[in-house]
Amino acid sequence: MKWQNQLWLSTGHFSQMFRKSTGETPHQFALRLRVERAKEMLRDADVRVLDVAVACGFKTQQHFARVFRRMCGASPTEYRQEFLHHEVT
């Protein structure tokens, strides 16, 4: 029989320890990773913004746009246009 050590943490305690070690909540961490993935996908002009939103785990394009704007200071479309503009020049 294989014994396994288990550490039982409450969600609140885990969140507090996570924030202490990373500087952000688990939710913020996950959103940041999803937005970083979205930024990579938006660099392909052939991929629709809706498809990026769904692939990155957002239920609606509107929620994706709100979160993206809050974290990046631009809408997904504005980000794409700026990226593509810099690629040309």
N, CA, C and O of each residue as an XYZ file, in Angstrom:
356
protein
N       0.840     -1.176      0.000
C       0.000      0.000      0.000
C       0.886      1.242      0.000
O       1.815      1.354      0.800
N       0.603      2.131     -0.867
C       1.387      3.356     -0.990
C       0.752      4.450     -0.136
O      -0.440      4.732     -0.263
N       1.546      5.059      0.727
C       1.050      6.147      1.580
C       1.334      7.478      0.914
O       2.362      7.657      0.263
N       0.447      8.368      1.079
C       0.567      9.671      0.433
C       0.293     10.752      1.480
O      -0.693     10.685      2.214
N       1.166     11.731      1.536
C       0.934     12.857      2.431
C      -0.014     13.832      1.761
O       0.131     14.152      0.581
N      -0.978     14.296      2.521
C      -1.924     15.265      1.983
C      -1.965     16.459      2.904
O      -1.976     16.321      4.128
N      -1.986     17.615      2.312
C      -2.075     18.840      3.070
C      -3.427     19.454      2.770
O      -3.733     19.781      1.623
N      -4.228     19.606      3.803
C      -5.572     20.146      3.622
C      -5.557     21.623      3.947
O      -5.337     22.008      5.095
N      -5.788     22.449      2.950
C      -5.821     23.899      3.123
C      -7.197     24.416      2.741
O      -7.811     23.936      1.788
N      -7.668     25.387      3.483
C      -8.907     26.025      3.068
C      -8.619     26.863      1.828
O      -7.474     27.241      1.577
N      -9.644     27.144      1.071
C      -9.485     27.956     -0.131
C      -8.927     29.328      0.223
O      -8.055     29.854     -0.469
N      -9.439     29.899      1.304
C      -8.970     31.215      1.730
C      -7.501     31.206      2.113
O      -6.756     32.119      1.757
N      -7.077     30.165      2.847
C      -5.680     30.067      3.256
C      -4.781     29.863      2.033
O      -3.728     30.490      1.921
N      -5.195     28.996      1.132
C      -4.422     28.783     -0.085
C      -4.271     30.088     -0.858
O      -3.173     30.430     -1.297
N      -5.383     30.821     -1.024
C      -5.352     32.082     -1.758
C      -4.409     33.079     -1.089
O      -3.653     33.779     -1.763
N      -4.461     33.137      0.238
C      -3.590     34.047      0.982
C      -2.124     33.665      0.791
O      -1.289     34.541      0.566
N      -1.800     32.398      0.875
C      -0.414     31.943      0.704
C       0.054     32.145     -0.742
O       1.204     32.512     -0.985
N      -0.837     31.905     -1.683
C      -0.509     32.106     -3.090
C      -0.178     33.572     -3.337
O       0.815     33.895     -3.989
N      -1.018     34.453     -2.809
C      -0.804     35.887     -2.994
C       0.494     36.334     -2.333
O       1.215     37.174     -2.871
N       0.784     35.776     -1.178
C       2.009     36.138     -0.471
C       3.244     35.740     -1.289
O       4.239     36.465     -1.309
N       3.177     34.604     -1.951
C       4.341     34.117     -2.696
C       4.437     34.669     -4.120
O       5.536     34.751     -4.667
N       3.314     35.048     -4.730
C       3.349     35.513     -6.126
C       3.019     36.991     -6.289
O       3.333     37.587     -7.320
N       2.391     37.583     -5.284
C       1.991     38.978     -5.397
C       0.647     39.182     -6.057
O       0.221     40.318     -6.267
N      -0.025     38.095     -6.387
C      -1.351     38.213     -6.996
C      -2.224     37.050     -6.541
O      -1.726     36.015     -6.098
N      -3.541     37.242     -6.659
C      -4.455     36.172     -6.275
C      -4.425     35.074     -7.341
O      -3.996     35.318     -8.469
N      -4.877     33.872     -6.990
C      -4.941     32.819     -8.010
C      -5.776     33.243     -9.225
O      -5.427     32.929    -10.363
N      -6.876     33.956     -8.975
C      -7.728     34.417    -10.072
C      -6.981     35.403    -10.974
O      -7.055     35.292    -12.197
N      -6.269     36.357    -10.391
C      -5.493     37.312    -11.179
C      -4.405     36.600    -11.976
O      -4.159     36.932    -13.135
N      -3.760     35.627    -11.354
C      -2.717     34.851    -12.009
C      -3.270     34.137    -13.239
O      -2.684     34.188    -14.320
N      -4.409     33.470    -13.055
C      -5.023     32.738    -14.174
C      -5.458     33.694    -15.287
O      -5.254     33.402    -16.466
N      -6.052     34.827    -14.927
C      -6.456     35.803    -15.947
C      -5.252     36.337    -16.711
O      -5.307     36.494    -17.931
N      -4.164     36.616    -15.994
C      -2.965     37.122    -16.661
C      -2.442     36.111    -17.678
O      -2.066     36.484    -18.789
N      -2.417     34.841    -17.304
C      -1.954     33.811    -18.242
C      -2.868     33.721    -19.457
O      -2.394     33.565    -20.582
N      -4.185     33.818    -19.235
C      -5.134     33.749    -20.348
C      -4.962     34.946    -21.278
O      -5.042     34.800    -22.498
N      -4.730     36.117    -20.716
C      -4.538     37.317    -21.545
C      -3.207     37.232    -22.302
O      -3.136     37.648    -23.458
N      -2.171     36.709    -21.682
C      -0.891     36.545    -22.381
C      -1.045     35.601    -23.575
O      -0.487     35.848    -24.644
N      -1.796     34.532    -23.388
C      -2.061     33.608    -24.503
C      -2.857     34.322    -25.597
O      -2.583     34.154    -26.785
N      -3.843     35.116    -25.185
C      -4.651     35.861    -26.147
C      -3.788     36.824    -26.948
O      -3.968     36.951    -28.159
N      -2.857     37.500    -26.294
C      -1.982     38.440    -26.998
C      -1.187     37.728    -28.093
O      -1.022     38.252    -29.194
N      -0.703     36.538    -27.778
C       0.021     35.756    -28.783
C      -0.885     35.407    -29.959
O      -0.487     35.537    -31.117
N      -2.097     34.965    -29.658
C      -3.027     34.562    -30.718
C      -3.472     35.752    -31.565
O      -3.687     35.612    -32.769
N      -3.611     36.916    -30.942
C      -4.074     38.104    -31.677
C      -3.048     38.597    -32.690
O      -3.377     39.404    -33.560
N      -1.833     38.131    -32.590
C      -0.798     38.535    -33.551
C      -1.011     37.905    -34.917
O      -0.374     38.299    -35.894
N      -1.905     36.932    -34.986
C      -2.263     36.304    -36.262
C      -3.535     36.982    -36.764
O      -4.611     36.788    -36.197
N      -3.414     37.766    -37.810
C      -4.541     38.545    -38.334
C      -5.678     37.667    -38.849
O      -6.799     38.149    -39.012
N      -5.411     36.399    -39.105
C      -6.438     35.508    -39.644
C      -7.331     34.883    -38.570
O      -8.341     34.261    -38.898
N      -6.974     35.040    -37.303
C      -7.757     34.457    -36.219
C      -8.765     35.491    -35.726
O      -8.404     36.619    -35.393
N     -10.037     35.087    -35.686
C     -11.085     36.008    -35.233
C     -10.961     36.251    -33.728
O     -10.569     35.361    -32.974
N     -11.301     37.469    -33.306
C     -11.245     37.827    -31.890
C     -12.140     36.902    -31.074
O     -11.764     36.503    -29.972
N     -13.297     36.560    -31.584
C     -14.190     35.644    -30.883
C     -13.514     34.292    -30.652
O     -13.628     33.712    -29.573
N     -12.815     33.797    -31.667
C     -12.120     32.515    -31.526
C     -11.016     32.600    -30.477
O     -10.789     31.642    -29.738
N     -10.331     33.733    -30.407
C      -9.306     33.940    -29.383
C      -9.960     33.914    -28.004
O      -9.463     33.251    -27.093
N     -11.060     34.625    -27.851
C     -11.763     34.689    -26.569
C     -12.145     33.287    -26.098
O     -11.910     32.935    -24.942
N     -12.719     32.503    -26.969
C     -13.162     31.146    -26.614
C     -11.959     30.250    -26.306
O     -11.973     29.505    -25.327
N     -10.931     30.324    -27.135
C      -9.747     29.489    -26.933
C      -9.041     29.804    -25.615
O      -8.375     28.943    -25.040
N      -9.188     31.030    -25.146
C      -8.532     31.445    -23.899
C      -9.440     31.292    -22.685
O      -9.077     31.702    -21.582
N     -10.610     30.709    -22.879
C     -11.470     30.369    -21.761
C     -12.491     31.404    -21.341
O     -13.086     31.283    -20.270
N     -12.707     32.421    -22.162
C     -13.727     33.418    -21.846
C     -15.051     32.976    -22.448
O     -15.093     32.466    -23.568
N     -16.137     33.172    -21.700
C     -17.448     32.708    -22.170
C     -18.047     33.630    -23.217
O     -18.801     33.185    -24.082
N     -17.710     34.930    -23.141
C     -18.238     35.874    -24.127
C     -17.116     36.781    -24.621
O     -16.116     36.993    -23.935
N     -17.304     37.300    -25.804
C     -16.335     38.226    -26.371
C     -16.324     39.529    -25.564
O     -15.286     40.180    -25.446
N     -17.477     39.904    -25.012
C     -17.568     41.135    -24.232
C     -16.747     41.029    -22.943
O     -16.025     41.961    -22.588
N     -16.857     39.906    -22.251
C     -16.065     39.707    -21.034
C     -14.587     39.714    -21.367
O     -13.792     40.332    -20.659
N     -14.217     39.041    -22.426
C     -12.829     39.020    -22.887
C     -12.341     40.439    -23.142
O     -11.258     40.813    -22.692
N     -13.131     41.232    -23.861
C     -12.726     42.601    -24.197
C     -12.561     43.448    -22.934
O     -11.616     44.230    -22.839
N     -13.468     43.303    -21.963
C     -13.377     44.074    -20.705
C     -12.103     43.725    -19.942
O     -11.364     44.614    -19.519
N     -11.848     42.438    -19.767
C     -10.666     41.992    -19.031
C      -9.394     42.407    -19.776
O      -8.441     42.893    -19.167
N      -9.388     42.214    -21.082
C      -8.213     42.548    -21.885
C      -7.905     44.041    -21.781
O      -6.751     44.423    -21.588
N      -8.922     44.878    -21.907
C      -8.732     46.334    -21.832
C      -8.215     46.734    -20.447
O      -7.314     47.565    -20.328
N      -8.788     46.141    -19.415
C      -8.364     46.465    -18.050
C      -6.896     46.084    -17.834
O      -6.166     46.800    -17.149
N      -6.466     44.974    -18.407
C      -5.103     44.506    -18.168
C      -4.081     45.081    -19.140
O      -2.903     45.192    -18.801
N      -4.518     45.447    -20.346
C      -3.570     45.877    -21.375
C      -3.725     47.344    -21.785
O      -2.858     47.894    -22.463
N      -4.813     47.967    -21.380
C      -5.022     49.361    -21.745
C      -5.534     49.567    -23.155
O      -5.575     50.697    -23.641
N      -5.919     48.506    -23.809
C      -6.454     48.576    -25.169
C      -7.389     47.396    -25.380
O      -7.283     46.376    -24.699
N      -8.301     47.545    -26.325
C      -9.170     46.421    -26.663
C      -8.355     45.381    -27.435
O      -7.275     45.700    -27.932
N      -8.845     44.160    -27.545
C      -8.132     43.151    -28.341
C      -7.898     43.617    -29.785
O      -6.826     43.386    -30.344
N      -8.892     44.269    -30.382
C      -8.751     44.741    -31.757
C      -7.701     45.845    -31.849
O      -6.885     45.857    -32.771
N      -7.723     46.768    -30.892
C      -6.715     47.840    -30.877
C      -5.315     47.263    -30.697
O      -4.363     47.708    -31.338
N      -5.197     46.272    -29.822
C      -3.904     45.616    -29.600
C      -3.405     44.993    -30.906
O      -2.245     45.160    -31.283
N      -4.292     44.277    -31.583
C      -3.924     43.626    -32.843
C      -3.486     44.658    -33.874
O      -2.452     44.487    -34.521
N      -4.261     45.725    -34.032
C      -3.926     46.756    -35.018
C      -2.570     47.382    -34.721
O      -1.772     47.601    -35.632
N      -2.309     47.671    -33.449
C      -1.020     48.255    -33.058
C       0.114     47.291    -33.339
O       1.162     47.694    -33.844
N      -0.083     46.015    -33.016
C       0.946     45.014    -33.266
C       1.230     44.895    -34.759
O       2.388     44.898    -35.176
N       0.182     44.792    -35.556
C       0.365     44.641    -37.002
C       0.990     45.890    -37.616
O       1.776     45.793    -38.558
N       0.644     47.056    -37.089
C       1.235     48.312    -37.578
C       2.744     48.307    -37.333
O       3.515     48.712    -38.202
N       3.167     47.849    -36.146
C       4.593     47.804    -35.825
C       5.325     46.737    -36.647
O       6.515     46.878    -36.929
N       4.632     45.698    -37.022
C       5.231     44.664    -37.857
C       5.551     45.203    -39.254
O       6.555     44.826    -39.858
N       4.702     46.073    -39.753
C       4.876     46.630    -41.100
C       6.020     47.627    -41.123
O       6.798     47.669    -42.076
N       6.120     48.431    -40.068
C       7.167     49.472    -40.063
C       8.474     48.986    -39.534
O       9.438     49.749    -39.472
